Amino acid sequence: MGTGEPKAVPVFTSQSPRSERCPQIRNRSSINAKANAGFRLLTSVYLVTRQRPPTALPQPRRWLGVSRQIAVGALWFWWRDPKQDRTRWAAWAVISFAAVAAGWRFFPRYYFQLLPLAVLAGARGFALLGRRRALAVAALLLVPLIRFGPRYALLARDLIAGQPSHWVDAAMDRDSRQAARLARQWSAPGDTLFVWGFRPELYVYTGLPAATRYLDSQPLTGVPADRHLTDSQPVESEATSARRAELTGTHPTFIMDGLGSLNPRLAIGAYADLRPWLANYQEVARTDLTITYRLK
């Protein structure tokens, strides 16, 4: 007999849950719960991809078109360096492409997920090519230089001359700055702003605080910003009307519609449940891409 305190011994009765009386059942329940969660996730992905066709599937070919020198180096590395653990590289490639395709929308910026893998493999391939072959592959850099170089030259010319740039890639930002300048002419201390569309820079350029918890229109239309300039099909519609009803209970001083001019079907005035609320505002300024309303 020891002198220490007696150890507590678990006592299971017929009233105890089965998972307590049998650890194997508890473990099996945990596994089943995880399996069910995984099944529900796969089912959700299947339903989403079934209802929404893939967008811009040719993008991989276009992405490789401007990164062909990296692709050549990566392929040479794969062929000429069998010492490397190809299983890990292949797994990395599969995981990276799965991340690209997870949203079932193949936009160019999504392929940035492949860049770390491609650059490392391509750099190793260049080192294995030898000087002459590497110079030949490097000549492929002339393709993006000829394709995109003139646009950068035009931008540099405008910056040096101190004149407004007409670079198409910065068109929306120029419009946001112009719209903000016009809005500031009508604003006063204490004014607030609500932006319709996905134009967060308008809050910065106007210097006006957000009037609602919704900083853009995505939760109010159900259409993601990555396609709402050309597509009006919502991916979620059950709660959007309730959110719009909540929006009508707010009173921002300014509303800036940065989406309607680009996609009239998603303009703020296109929603019947918002029209009575919008009737309390008057248009005070307009640019090519933005309409500014002020509370009457």
N, C-alpha and C positions, 0 to 999 in steps of 0.2 A: 504494500500500500504506500503510495507517495503522499507527501505532505502538501502538494500543491492543490489548487482548486480543481475540482473535477471538470473535465471537458464536456461541453454541451454536445449531446448526440441528437441529430435531427430525428424527429419522430414523425412518421407519415401515417396518416389514418385514411380510412375510406373516404373521408370528407376532403382530403387534400387534393388539389388539382393534379391531374395525371402528369403534367409537365414537371411537377415537383417530385412526384414519386418515381419518375423514370427520366433521368437526364437524357437518354437517347431520344425520347419523344420531344423533349424541349429543343434539342439540337435539330431534330427533324422539322419541327415547327418553324424554327428560324430559317432553315434552308428553304422550306416551302414559301415562307413570306418573301424571301429574296427572289425566288424563282417567279413568284406571282408579280412582283414589282418589275422584274425584267421583262416578263411577258407583256405587261401593260405598256411598258415603254416601247417595245417593238411593235405592238399593235397600234399605238399612237403614231409612230413613224410611218407605218404602212398606210394608215388612213390618210395622213397628211400628203404623202407622196402620191397616193392614188387619186386624191382630189385635186392636187396641184401638179401639173406637168412640169418637168424640169425646165429651167430658164437658161437660155444661152449655152447649150451643151458644146458648141464648137469652140468655146473659150480655151480649152487646153491646147488646141492647135495654134490659136492666136498667141497664147502665152509663150509657147515654145518657139514661135516665130521670132519674137524679140529676145529670146534667151537661148537661141540655138547654140551659141558658143559654149554656154554652161552645159547644155544637154550633151554636146559632143564630148566634152571633157569627162562628164559623169559616165557616159557609156564606155569611153576608153578605160576609165578607172575600173569599171565593172569587169571588163574583158581581160585587162592586163595585170590586175593585182588580185590574184586568187587567194592571197594570204589573208586578206581582210575577212572579217566575219560577215559573210554576205547575208546570213539570216537576220542579223541585227539591222543591217542597212535596208533589207527588204521590209522588215517589220516597221521600221521608221517611215518608209515610203508609204506603206499601207495606212498607217495611223495618220500621217499627214494628209493624204488624199481623202481619208474618211472625214477629217476635220473640214476640208474644203467642201465636201459634198453634203455635210450634215444638214444644211438648210435647204438642200435641193434647189438652190439658186446659184448659178455659176457665174459670178461677176468677177472681173479681172482682179480686184483687190483681194479676193478670197484666196488667190493662188500665192499670196505672200507666205501662206503657211508652208509652202514647199521650198521656199528660198533657202532656209538654213541647210536643209539636206542637199539641195541642188548645188549650192555654192561650195560646200565642203567636198562633196564628191567631184564636182567640176574642177576645183583647185588641185585636188590630188591627181585627177586625170591630166591636167596641164603639165604637172611635174613629171609625169610618165611619158608624155608625148615626145619629148626631145625638142631641141631648139627649132628646127625647121618646121616640124609639124605644128608646134605651138604657134609659130608666126603665121602659118597658113590659117589656122583656126581663128587666131586673133583678128584676121582680116574680116571675119564675119561681123566684127563690131562696126564696120562701115555701114551695115544695113540700118541699125537704129540711128546711127549718126546722120545718115542722109534723110531718114524718115522723120526724125524729131528735131534734129539740130537747127534747121531754119527757124523754128518757132522760138527757140531759146535766143537766137540771134535777134529776132524782132523784139522780144521782151527786153533784152539788154539795150537795144537801140533806144527804145522808149524811155527806159530808166535813165540812160545817160543824157538824153535830150530833155528830161524832166517833163515829159508829156504823158497824158493818160494812156495806159496800155489797152489795147483791144484784143489781148490774148483771150481766146475763147475759154480756156480752163479757169480763168479768174472772173468770168462774166457774172456769175451769181454773187460773188463777193463785192464786185463793183456796184451791182444793183443794191445790195444790202447797205453799203456805205451811203449811197445816194438817198435811199429811202429813210435811213436814220437821220440824215441831215435835214430832210423835209419834216420828219416827225418832231425833231428838236425845236423847230420853229414854232410849233404849236404847244409844246410841253411846258410844264411849270413844276416847281418843287412839290414833291408829294404825289406826282402822277405815277401810274402803274401801267404795265403792258402785258398783253397776252398775244402770243405769236401762233398763228394757224399755219401749219406746214412744219417742216423741219429746218428752221433757220435760227439756230441758237445764237449766231453772231449778232442778230438784231438787238438782243438784250445788251450786249456789250457796246455796240456802236451807238445805241440811243442813250445808254446810261440809266435806263428805267428798270426798276425792280419788277419781278414777276408778280402778277396779280392773282394767280391761281397755282394750285399744285401741279397743273398740267403745263409743261414747258413747251409742248408741241402738240400736233393734232393726231399723232399715231394712236394713243389710247382712246381717242374720240371717234376715229373713223374705222379703226381696225385694219388699216392698210399700212404695212411697214414702209419706212422711209426709203428703203433700198429699191423700191419700185413704184412709189406713189406718184412719181412724175409722169409715168406712162400707163399705169395700171390702176384700176379703181376697185378691184375685187378684194373685199376684206377677208382676212384669215380668221377673224373673230368678230362676232356681231351681237352676242348675247348681252354683254355688259356695256357696249359702247353707248347705247341710248341712255342708260342710267348715268353714265359719266357726263354725257351732254346735258342731261337734266341738272346735274350738279353744277356744270359750268354756267348755266343760265342763272344760278343764284349768286354769281359773282359780278362785280362791276368794275372791270379794268377801265382806266381812262382811255387807253388806246388798244385797238385790235389791228394787228398787221397780218394781212393774209398774204403769205408768201408762197402759196400753193395754187390758188385758183387760176392765176394767169397761165400757169404751166399745165394744169389739168383741171379744166372747168368742172368736170364731174365731181371733183372733191373740193370745190370752192366752199367757203364757209356758208355762203348764201344758198348753196344747193341742198342744204339739210332743212327740211320743213320745220323740224322741232327747234331750230335755232333762229328762224326768221323773226319771230316776235321779239326775241332778245336782241337781235342785230338791228331791229328797227329803232332801238334807242340810240343808235350811232349814226353819224353822218361821215361820208367820205371827205377827207380833207387833203389827201395827197395820193399820187399814183405814179409809179415808175413802170418800166417794162415788165417787171416780174413781181411787184409788190403793190398791194392796195392798203392804204392806211385809213382806218376809221377812228373817229374820236367821239367820246360820250357827249351827247347833246346837253 
